[in-house]
Amino acid sequence: MDLHLAGKVAVVTGASKGIGLAITRSLAAEGVSVVSGALKGSAELDVLADRKSVRPVLVDLTTPDGPATLIAEAISAFDGIDILVNNVGAIRPRLDGFLAVTDDDWDWAMTINFFAAVRTIRAALPHLVNRDGASIVTISSVNAFLPDPSVIDYSAAKGALTNLCKSLSQEYGGRVRVNTISPGPVQTDLWLGDDGVAATVAHANGTTAATVARQAAAEAPTGRFTYPQEVADLALFLASNRAGNTTGSDFRIDGGLVKTL
């Protein structure tokens, strides 16, 4: 299926690894020029930059000016933006309960999971509205509507993020399509890295990260985590004109983890 993306310009946040890297790689393979925002970059992103029209921008998106800096780089390089993918996010399990979550903890979670997207969208929208078929795709989480006390701040931030995108889809109507993707556990460092969810929970409970990950995967009928590329494939479809009348929608990709309608 031709997604008709060749020649477009995209900005992807959190692009150095995991879902963001998979989305960047897939967009570039479709002939999209990609401005990839990341705090530290990665060897994989550098390889893409050498081979495709990918422009890594090292920027701290948790700072008030970071998102605007990223968008300014995209405009300077390509004179416009057609697609924005909000992917940057992070999680810290809160295993000591709600009363142990400090104001600083809440500020950290809301900044990286919500305000980074707010600021990036605010900087990008004046440029997106000038392009035919412009699209915003935001990577949220099943925790937006499946709150978990062990990630209470993350869940609240993702709930706010999904709500924001739904509101924007109403305001911008046919000018800019706005959709969200809500993955369950994904096979990335957020879950499976040395400091990821599985390792953190395992350390607290005296078990192994592999055991925690296996138990989490077993909660989904498919019995496995989602692959980053599966999220990327859905993101590209939503960004393309193949989804031209799709806006204000949220798409779960969780292996059937959420049982409700």
C-alpha positions, 0 to 999 in steps of 0.5 A: 500500500502506497501511503503517499508520504514521500516528500513530506516533512515530519518531526518525531520526538524521543527518536533515538530508540524504541518506538521513536526510532522505529517511527523515524526509520519507517518514515524515512523509508517512505521518503519522508524528511524527518527531524528527530528530537532526542536528548542524547541521540544514538548510534542507530539514529546516526546511521539513519542520518547517514543514509536517509533524509534524517536530521537528528536534533539533540534537545532537552524536551523537558525544558520550556524552550526545548520543543520550540527549538526542535520545531525551529530546526525543522522549519529552518531545514525544510521550510515546513512541517506536515507531520508531528509525532509526539513520542517522548515519554518516561516512567518511574514505578512508584512502588511505595504508594501514593503518599510517597510520590512527591511534588518533584515526582509529579512535576517530572512525570507531567513535564516529560509525559504531558508538557513536552507534548503541549509545548511541541504541539503549540510550536508546531501548529502554526506551521501544520495548519499551512499544509494540506493533509497535516497530521499529529500522531501522539503516543499515549498509553493504555494507562490513560484509561487503565490507571495503575497505582504503581505508575500513578503519575504516569497514568495521570499524565497520559490521561491528560495527554489523550484528553488534550489530543481529543480536544485539539481534534475538535478545535482544528477539525479538517485542518490538522488531524489529531489522533493518539495511539495507546500501546500496552507494554512494548518491547523497549527499554522503558519496560525491559532496560536495566532501569526499566519497569521490569527490573525496578519491580523485580528488585522491589519484589525479590524476583527477576526482571525476566519473570516480571516481564513474562508475567506482564506479557501473560496478561495479554491474550496474545501472550507477548509485548507489542513490538516497536515496529507494530506501533510505527506501522500504525503511526505511519498509517494515521499520518498518511492520507489513507486515514484522511477522515480519521481524527479525534480517535485513539487506537489501542495496540495492547495484545488484547490487554484491555478487556472492556469495550 
